[in-house]
């Protein structure tokens, strides 16, 4: 099967296995953390504070992760990110089992988790082209794109709801910690360890080089701007108000919240699998924007739904369209960005895209208090959809997206 072809590459198979295991743990974590917070406070504003800590931790270390990914062994950067999250989870699980885990410590846990993600994200995107040949990149990214929601948003949350029900949030934190041990073991076993050539340029000069490249590519800078505005609109409302609605407004459990997330994961996996099997239209950027735009419309349903099963249906719609777009974007980044810039451009991608999420989390609590959780969710999805699809037709040259196989080579010396 074409989609499974990349797994014949030993090092990619190890990377994929470790990633799937750790994402399974992440899926458990995203159920356990909000319910641990809600056990100590029933306020949406408190959930916003925890989300703010996570987003600040991630945003603060994205550029560091990007520079490290270009200058050192990407495998070691990934290990470092896993070790930080493992340590934070081990401490949280220990304190929770002892009955001594307070709200401020949950905020610190979220911040440390964000730091680990910020360091790892650019390296993960940059290492895949070093482990598989270019013709296999789209299937590799589609496989990863399908596996991520299956683990992070389907199996992980479903398991998380079960673990929280049986062993409490402390047990869930402990299980997540074990998944990072297994992920680290897979990363250590990777034999292919390419290194970038040492670069004597100061950090600022290296980041300026990456920024110049981003500004020179319409498809790249426009997408980052659109993602920043869209994530500002919906990240805080979805991450904070969805669990709040499930527990406080619909009176349901962690297992129900896990089911809603699992539905989104199943939809996203299906979207990625379809792209991996059938490929994409020639106008890849246009396809990408429409998929992401339609997925944002699906988010409106989170505010309109009046029962858990309706939330599940909305999650499937959101997941299918988002999952179809994600492997296309990942492949564009890997094919069109020069190898020596992939880590730094990847970190700028993450930084610009999620840079406003701390603001989103900070605003969610007050907006929900003023207008209600349902209205805030509907408005968030609508704004994100309009911005995403609108940019496609407002930015000159954005739809002129014919593939350029030599783009990475010809742009290597931009600036």
N, C-alpha and C positions, 0 to 999 in steps of 0.2 A: 504494500500500500504506500502511495507516494508520501502521505503525511508522516508515516513512521520511518521513512528513509533516513532522516538525520540521526536516528538512534543507533545506526550502524557505526557512527563516529563515536569511539569510546569516550573521549573526553566530554563531548557534548552530552552523551548519555548520563555521565556522572553529574554534570552540571544540572541537567534537567531533573534527575532523580533527587538531588539535594534540594533544588528549588521547590519541587512539588511537595516534598516532606515539610519544608519550613513554611510554605504557604498554607499547608493544611493546619499547621500550628497557628499561623496568623488568623485563619478563619475562626479557630477556637477563641483566639484573643479578642477579636472584634465583637464577639458575643459576650465574653466574660467581662471585659473592661466596663462597658456602659452599665451592665447589671451590677457590677461591684460598686460603681458610683451611685446608682439609683438605690442601692441598699443603704447607702449612707446619706443620701439627699434625693428628694423627689423633684428637684428643680431642673428645668431645661438649662438655666443659666449655669449651673454647676457642670453639666455635661459639656457646655460650650467652653468652659474654662479648661477642662481636660483636653478637649480637642484643640484648643489654642496652644496648650503646652506641647502636644504632639507635633503640630504643624510648625511651631517655632523651632523645635529641635531638628526637624527634617530640613526646613529651609536654611537654617543656619549652617548646615554642613554639606549642602549639595555641591557648592563650588570646591570645597576641600576634596570631596569625593571625586569630582571630575578631574582635578589636577592630579591627584594620586593615581587615577586610572590611566592617565596618559604617560605618567612618569615612572610608574613602578609596575610590579606584577599585579594585574587585575585580580587574580585569584586571591592574593593576600588582602586586597582591599575588601573583597567579599567576605573573607574569613573574619576580618576585623569588625565589620558590620554585624556579623552573626554573633561574635563573642560579646559585643556590647549588649545586644538584646538578650542573650542567654544570661548574662550576669544580672541584668535588671529583673528578669523574670524569676530567677532563682531567689533573689532577695525578696521580691514581692510575695512569692509562694511561701517562703519561710515565715515572713511576718504575718501573712494571712492565716497560716496554720496555727500560729501562736496567738491569734486574735488581736494582733497589734498593728494591723494595716489600716492607717487613717487616710483621710481624703487627700491630704497634702502629699502623702507617699504615692498615692495613685497618680497624682499630677506629675510627680517626678518620674514614675514608671513610664507614663506616656511620653514625656520629654526624651528619655533615654531611648525608647523605642523609635522615636522620630529621628534621633541622631544616627542610630544604626541604619535606618532606611535611607537617610540622606547620603551616607557614605557609600552604601551598596548600589543604589539605583543607577548612577552613571556607569559603574563598572559592569553591571549586568548587561546593559544595552551594548556596551563596547566589546565585550569579550566573545560574544557569539560569532561574529565574523572571523575570529581567529581559530575557531574550533570546527567550522564547517565551510566547504567551498561555496562561492557566491551562488551558483545555480540552485543550491539547497537552502538558501537563506529564507525564502518565503515559506516553504514547508516547515523549516525549523521555527520560524517566528509564529506561524499558524499553530504548530503543535504546542509551543509555549503559551500562545494566546488562548488556546483551548484548555490547556492544563491549569492555567492560573485561575480562571473562574471556577473550574470544577473543584479545585482544592480550596481556594480562598473564599469563594462565595457559595459553594454547594456543599461538598463533603465536610469542610471545616466548620462552617456555622451549624450544620445539622449535628455533627459530633459535639460541637461546643455546647449547644443547647442540652444535649444528653449528659455531657460531663458536668455542666453546671447543676443540672437537676440531681445528679447522683452524688457528686463530690464537692459541689460548691465552686465558687470562683477560685479558691486556692488550688483545688485540684486541676482546674483548667489552666491556670498559670504554670503549674508544674508540668503538665503534658506539653504545653507549648515550649517550655524550656528543653524538654527531651528532643523535640523535633529539631531544634537548632544544633544539638549535639550531633545528630545524624547528618545534618546538612554540612557541618564543618568537616566531618569525616569524609564525605563525598568530595568536597573541595580539596582536601589534602591529598586525595588519591589521584587527582588530575595530573597527568604527566606533562601535557603541553603547557609550558609556562613562558610564553613569549614576553619580552620586555621592550618597552619603548626605549629609544636611545636617550641617555642622560641629556637633560636640557638645562643649560646654565642661565637661561633667561629668568628674571624675577617673576613672581606670581602674577603681578599686575600686567606685565607684558604678555604673558601666556593667555590670560583671560581676554586681553584686548584683541589678540589674534583670532580667538574663537568668536568674539563679538563681531568683528569685521566680516567674518565668513557668514554669520547668521544674517547680518544686514544685507549682504549681497544676494541672498536667496529669498525671493518673494514667498515661495511656498513654505519656507521655514519661519521667517519672522511673523508673517501674517497668522500662521497657525498658532504660534506661541502667544501672540496677543489675544487671539480668540479664545484660546484655552484659559488664559489668565482671567478674562472677564467671565467666562462661563463658570469656572471653578469658584470665583468670587460669589457668583449668584447661587450656586447649588451645593457646594461642598459642605458648608456648615449646616444648612437646613437638613440635608439628607442624613449626614452622620449623627446629628444631634436629635432631630425631630422624628426620624423614623423609629428608633428604639423608644423614644418618649411616647409616641403615639401607640405603639404596640403595648407598652406596659401600663401607661397612665390613662390613656384615652380609651383603648379597646380592652383594657383589663386582662391582657394575655401574658404569656410566660416567655422565658428565654428560648424555649424550644420553638415557639411560634415565630419569634424574631429570627431565629436561625433558619426556619423554613422560608421566610420571606427572602432572606439573603441567598439561600440555596436556589430559589427560583431564578433570581438574577444571575447566579453563577451558571445554572443550566442553560439559560438563554444565551449568555455570553459565550459559553463553550460551543454551542450550536452555531452561532454566528462565525466564530473563528474557524471551526471545522469546515463550514461551507466555503469560506474564502480559501482555505488551504486546499480543498479538493478541486474547486472550479476555477480558482484564480480570480483576478479582478478585471474590470473593464480597462481599456487603454487610458482613459482619463482618470487616473488613480486619485488625484487630489480632489476632484469633483465627487467621486464615489465616497472618499473618506469623509468629506464635509457633510454630505447628505446622511450618511450612516450615523455620524455623531449627532447631527441636528435632530434626527428622528428619535435617537435614544433619549435626548433631553426632554422631548415631548412626553415620552413614557414616564418621566419622573413626576410630571404633574399628577399622575394617577395616585402617587403616594399621598397627596393631599386630599384627593377626592374620594378615596376608598373609605368604605364604612365597615369593612370586616377584614379579617386576616386573609381570607381566600382571594379577595379583590386585590389586596397588596401583593399577593403571590402572582396574580396575572400581570399586574403592572411591572413587577420585577422581571418577568420573562420578556416582555416587550422591550424594556430598557436594556436588558442583557443582550438580546439578539442583535440589535443594531449597533450597540457599542462594541460588542465582540467582533462584528464584521469589520469595523474600522481599525481596531487596534493593531492587528498584524500588518496591515498596509502601512500605517505610520511607522512602525518599528523597522520595516524593511526599507522604506524611503530613507530613514535616518542612517541605516547601515550602508546603503548603496551610494547615496549621494553625498555623504560627508566623508572627507578624506580620513584615512585610518589614523593619522597622527592627531586628528582633532576630535575623534569620536567621543572620548571621555569628557573633554571640556564642553563640546557642543551638547552632549547629553546632559551634563550638569546644568547648562544654561536652559535647555529644554525644561528640565524639572523645575529649576529656580523660577523662571518666568511664569511657567504654567501654574505652579502652586504658590508663588510668592505672595499672592493676596489671600490665601486660605486662612492665615491667622486673622485677617480682618473679617473674613466670612464667619469664622467661629465666634469672634467677638461680637458681631452684629446679630447673630442668630437669636440669642437669648432675649435681648430687648425687642427685636422685631416680633418674635413669637408672643411675647408678653403683650405687645400692643395690638397685633392683628390676629393672633391665634396661630397654632401650629399648622392647621390645614391651609389657611390662606397663604402663609409664608412658603409652604412647599409648592403650591400651585404657581405662585409668582416666580419662584426660583427656577422651576423647570421651563416656564414660558420665556423668561428673559434669556436663559442659556440657549434655548432653541433658536430664538430670533437672532441673537448675536452670531451663533455658529453659521447658520445658513445665510444670513445677511452678508457676512464678510465675503463669502464666496463670490457674490455678485457685485460687491462694492469696491473690492481691492483690484486695481488694474493688474492684469497679467496673472492673477492667481489661478484662473481656469486654464491658462496656457501651460498645461502640466504634462506634456509628452515626456516619456521616459528619456533620460539622458545617461546612457551607460558610461560615458566618459566623464561625467560631472565630477566625480570624486577626484579623478586624476587632474583634470584641467583646473580645478579650484584649489589644488593643494597649496598654492603659493599666494592665495588671495591676501591682499593687504601687505 
